[in-house]
């Protein structure tokens, strides 16, 4: 009886180990397939020729590029919206790019702006960044992270960052056929903010949130002037 009991235990352990190995192999295959599906420009320093091509397909205002694997390639819908976020910090574009390059972070944005007004690209516009706690929104939106020059409180952003934000939003709208921005205070508008999609964040902070209508008005004014 003891021999039979030990045999059953051995077989149970063997089957358990076999199941673990099969599961591990499946995860490995998924990882390999995921890596193979990524564009070859992801997660590395680009050549000058590659940078020129990427900028040509996105905004000419870009100062820094480091493309993140944390995205859907391509996005599931055409671009209809802009979603504004704040960094909740004063990060260099290079440091934010390093954060977004980590797959365990599972976060990214299309663009970011630092306190000096420099613009970074982390996810090309044709792809969906993982930014707003809403797949539906991010499928339609170009997302922008803006650095804060004051931490806490109103989460203030610098004048340089704010002006760069206006320039970038105008550029995105112009190239993607968004003739008018509408901030409605909810997710129905085509200018949205992160907190509309999550109860766990105040992003983009009071300073930018209070200026959403101002942003839409100024962007619309510039769009009309370009016609």
Secondary structure, 3 states (H helix, E strand, C coil): CHHHHHHHHHHHHHHHHHHHHHHHHHHHHHHHHHHHHCCCCCCCCCCHHHHHHHHHHCCCCCCEECCCCCEECCCCCCCCEEEEEECCCCCCHHHHHHHHCCHHHCCCCCEEECCCCCEEECCCCCCEECCCCCHHHHHHEEEEEECCCCCCCCCCCCHHHHHHHHHHHHHHHHHCCCCCCCCCCCCCCCEEEHHHHCCCCCCCHHHHHCCHHHHHHHHHHHHHHHC
